[in-house]
Amino acid sequence: MEVKDVHHAYRRRVVLRGVDLRLRAGTLCGIVGENGAGKSTLLKVLSGELRPTRGTVRHSGRFGYCPQHVVLNDALTVRQHLTFFQTAYCLADVRYAEEVMEVLGFTGYADERTSVLSGGTRQKLNVTLALMHDPQVLLLDEPYQGFDWDTYQRFWDLAARLRDAGRSVLVVSHLAYDTERLDELWRLDGGLLRPDEAGVAA
Ligand SMILES: Nc1ncnc2c1ncn2[C@@H]1O[C@H](COP(=O)(O)OP(=O)(O)OP(=O)(O)O)[C@@H](O)[C@H]1O
């Protein structure tokens, strides 16, 4: 994914002031920044949900986006969500989604309506839906919110596996824990992305 000189403003509130980013294949990349720095705005621009006021975003291949706020249909079960997205992604089966469910530890909830799921389990489904078509570029906005410690660790192992399989994974968070798991760490500050070397593996 290639991002060049991206600007975005909500009316007169300028949030992004010329963001450049190159997300290479086989890279696990993090973006951190304070609350309100514009991280979600940037991901919405990268995913195409928002149009930049200036600049370009280019990517090729399958694309996955996990938004910060869970978007589920409370009338449907977990399995029905998988079927719905299977159709949307034109997948032959949901075996990979089931593998991800196993990794994130919520297979036992397959037949539950999402309205009765805990916040953490809803988030597990949110993440699963974003990556069940094995996207080449995966954008995750605060993906581990609500995860218990064990799931949090398994999430990072999964992200590392995707990176090792040649996928580009971008994780956005206001918390810069576990930065040693990342290949690149960027800080969004003042509407610009700057390298943040703290703790990134050499
Ligand atoms: N739809 C909108 N209309 C107007 N202003 C908005 C809108 N969405 C976000 N903003 C403003 O843009 C700025 C950046 O918001 P954004 O949600 O991108 O930040 P963030 O870094 O993701 O924050 P957080 O860590 O709290 O999730 C904030 O000042 C926010 O109030």
The ligand as a Tripos MOL2 file, in Angstrom:
@<TRIPOS>MOLECULE
LIG
   31    33     1     0     0
SMALL
NO_CHARGES

@<TRIPOS>ATOM
      1 N1        -17.1870   12.8660   11.6910 N.pl3     1 LIG1
      2 C1        -16.4600   13.8150   12.2840 C.ar      1 LIG1
      3 N2        -16.8150   15.1140   12.2120 N.ar      1 LIG1
      4 C2        -16.0690   16.0720   12.7900 C.ar      1 LIG1
      5 N3        -14.9360   15.8430   13.4870 N.ar      1 LIG1
      6 C3        -14.5300   14.5640   13.6020 C.ar      1 LIG1
      7 C4        -15.2720   13.4870   13.0080 C.ar      1 LIG1
      8 N4        -14.6150   12.3340   13.2870 N.ar      1 LIG1
      9 C5        -13.5270   12.6720   14.0100 C.ar      1 LIG1
     10 N5        -13.4770   14.0080   14.2010 N.ar      1 LIG1
     11 C6        -12.4330   14.7480   14.9270 C.3       1 LIG1
     12 O1        -11.1930   14.4970   14.2740 O.3       1 LIG1
     13 C7        -10.1360   14.3470   15.2390 C.3       1 LIG1
     14 C8         -9.4740   13.0000   15.0290 C.3       1 LIG1
     15 O2        -10.4070   11.9730   15.3960 O.3       1 LIG1
     16 P1        -10.0480   10.4220   15.2520 P.3       1 LIG1
     17 O3        -11.2270    9.6490   15.7180 O.co2     1 LIG1
     18 O4         -9.5130   10.1680   13.9060 O.co2     1 LIG1
     19 O5         -8.8420   10.3070   16.3270 O.3       1 LIG1
     20 P2         -8.1560    9.0110   16.9570 P.3       1 LIG1
     21 O6         -6.6770    9.2690   16.9490 O.co2     1 LIG1
     22 O7         -8.6240    7.7890   16.2720 O.co2     1 LIG1
     23 O8         -8.7090    9.0600   18.4450 O.3       1 LIG1
     24 P3         -8.9620    7.8830   19.5460 P.3       1 LIG1
     25 O9         -7.5910    7.3840   19.9750 O.co2     1 LIG1
     26 O10        -9.6500    8.6160   20.6570 O.co2     1 LIG1
     27 O11        -9.8030    6.8350   18.9190 O.co2     1 LIG1
     28 C9        -10.7750   14.5380   16.5950 C.3       1 LIG1
     29 O12       -10.5730   15.8840   16.9830 O.3       1 LIG1
     30 C10       -12.2520   14.2560   16.3530 C.3       1 LIG1
     31 O13       -13.0560   14.9820   17.2550 O.3       1 LIG1
@<TRIPOS>BOND
     1     1     2 1
     2     2     3 ar
     3     2     7 ar
     4     3     4 ar
     5     4     5 ar
     6     5     6 ar
     7     6     7 ar
     8     6    10 ar
     9     7     8 ar
    10     8     9 ar
    11     9    10 ar
    12    10    11 1
    13    11    12 1
    14    11    30 1
    15    12    13 1
    16    13    14 1
    17    13    28 1
    18    14    15 1
    19    15    16 1
    20    16    17 2
    21    16    18 1
    22    16    19 1
    23    19    20 1
    24    20    21 2
    25    20    22 1
    26    20    23 1
    27    23    24 1
    28    24    25 2
    29    24    26 1
    30    24    27 1
    31    28    29 1
    32    28    30 1
    33    30    31 1
@<TRIPOS>SUBSTRUCTURE
     1 LIG1         1 GROUP 0 **** ****
